[in-house]
Amino acid sequence: MVKSGLRLATVPTAQVADLASTGWRDVEQVQPDGTTKTIQVPLTSIEFLHPEEGYYLPNNSFHENVTINAGQMLRDRYAKDPTVGVFTDMLVEWDNPDMKNNCPDLFVAFGIAPGTLRYQANQSGRLYQLRLRRS
């Protein structure tokens, strides 16, 4: 699952702007006494475009409202067409080695044939990944 939200209270002030603009991933860092500490590392531009499970991507209320409203309008528009799927905030794994996974805020897939979609849920049961296979 690609996560949204900011937990800025645990982040050094100098790093807040980077985390808020690009997002972050948690990394376990071993301390000199052998204990571990979780630190937040800003995502690179490539990691931001091609997120993986556990990456945190920032959103704001306006962005969320636009995505939700546009998604609902598109679902209503294509509700009677079983070959069209409207998806939001989902990791997409393409069945093409030349294409990296990505996580668009909203996308519409046309020409979906039976058996070409595969969904995957994380441990909490939340749908987070969609695999599109070529038919």
C-alpha positions in Angstrom: 0.0 0.0 0.0 1.3 3.4 -0.8 0.5 5.5 2.2 -0.6 9.1 2.4 -0.2 11.6 5.2 2.6 13.3 7.1 4.0 12.5 10.4 6.3 15.5 10.7 6.6 15.7 14.5 9.3 13.0 14.5 11.3 14.6 11.6 14.2 17.1 12.0 13.0 20.6 11.0 15.6 20.8 8.1 14.1 17.7 6.5 10.4 18.6 6.7 10.3 20.5 3.4 11.9 17.5 1.5 9.5 15.0 3.1 6.4 17.2 2.4 7.3 17.7 -1.3 8.6 14.3 -2.3 7.3 11.9 0.3 9.5 9.4 2.2 10.2 5.8 3.1 11.1 4.5 6.5 14.5 3.0 7.0 15.8 1.1 10.1 19.1 2.5 11.3 21.3 0.6 13.7 22.5 2.9 16.5 26.0 2.6 18.1 24.5 0.8 21.1 23.0 -1.9 18.8 19.4 -0.6 19.0 17.5 0.3 15.9 15.8 3.6 15.1 13.4 4.2 12.3 14.3 7.3 10.2 12.4 8.9 7.4 14.4 9.2 4.1 13.1 11.5 1.4 12.1 9.7 -1.8 14.2 10.3 -4.9 12.3 11.6 -8.0 12.4 8.1 -9.5 11.0 6.5 -6.2 8.3 9.2 -6.3 7.3 8.3 -9.8 7.5 4.5 -9.2 6.5 4.0 -5.6 6.7 0.7 -3.8 4.8 -0.8 -0.8 5.6 1.3 2.3 6.4 4.6 0.6 4.6 7.6 2.0 3.3 10.1 -0.6 2.0 13.5 0.6 -1.5 14.7 -0.3 -3.6 17.6 0.7 -7.4 18.0 1.1 -7.8 19.8 -2.3 -5.9 17.0 -4.1 -7.8 14.3 -2.3 -11.2 16.0 -3.1 -10.4 16.4 -6.8 -9.3 12.8 -7.1 -12.4 11.5 -5.3 -14.8 13.6 -7.3 -13.1 12.9 -10.7 -13.0 9.2 -9.9 -16.7 9.1 -9.0 -17.7 11.0 -12.1 -15.7 8.6 -14.3 -17.2 5.5 -12.4 -20.7 6.9 -13.0 -19.9 7.6 -16.7 -18.6 4.0 -17.3 -20.8 2.1 -14.9 -22.6 0.1 -17.6 -19.4 -0.8 -19.5 -17.8 -3.9 -18.0 -14.7 -3.4 -20.2 -13.8 -0.2 -18.4 -12.2 0.1 -15.0 -11.7 3.3 -13.0 -9.0 3.1 -10.3 -7.6 5.5 -7.7 -4.4 5.5 -5.6 -3.4 2.0 -6.6 0.0 0.6 -7.4 0.0 -0.6 -11.0 2.2 -3.5 -12.1 2.4 -3.6 -15.8 3.0 -6.9 -17.7 5.8 -5.4 -19.6 9.4 -5.5 -18.5 10.1 -2.1 -20.1 7.6 -0.4 -17.9 8.2 0.3 -14.2 5.3 0.1 -11.7 3.6 3.4 -11.0 0.8 4.8 -8.8 -1.3 7.3 -10.6 -3.9 9.2 -8.5 -6.6 8.2 -11.0 -6.6 6.2 -14.2 -9.1 4.6 -16.5 -8.4 1.3 -18.2 -10.3 0.5 -21.4 -10.8 -2.8 -23.2 -10.5 -4.9 -20.0 -11.2 -8.6 -20.9 -12.2 -11.2 -18.4 -9.2 -12.6 -16.5 -6.9 -9.7 -17.4 -7.0 -8.0 -14.0 -5.5 -9.3 -10.8 -5.8 -7.5 -7.4 -3.6 -8.0 -4.4 -4.4 -6.9 -0.8 -2.0 -6.1 2.0 -2.1 -7.7 5.4 -5.0 -5.4 6.6 -7.0 -6.5 3.5 -6.8 -3.1 1.8 -6.5 -3.4 -2.0 -3.2 -1.8 -3.0 -2.0 -3.4 -6.2 -3.5 -4.0 -9.6 -1.8 -6.1 -12.2 -2.7 -5.6 -15.9 -1.9 -8.4 -18.2 -1.9 -8.2 -21.9 -4.7 -10.3 -23.4 
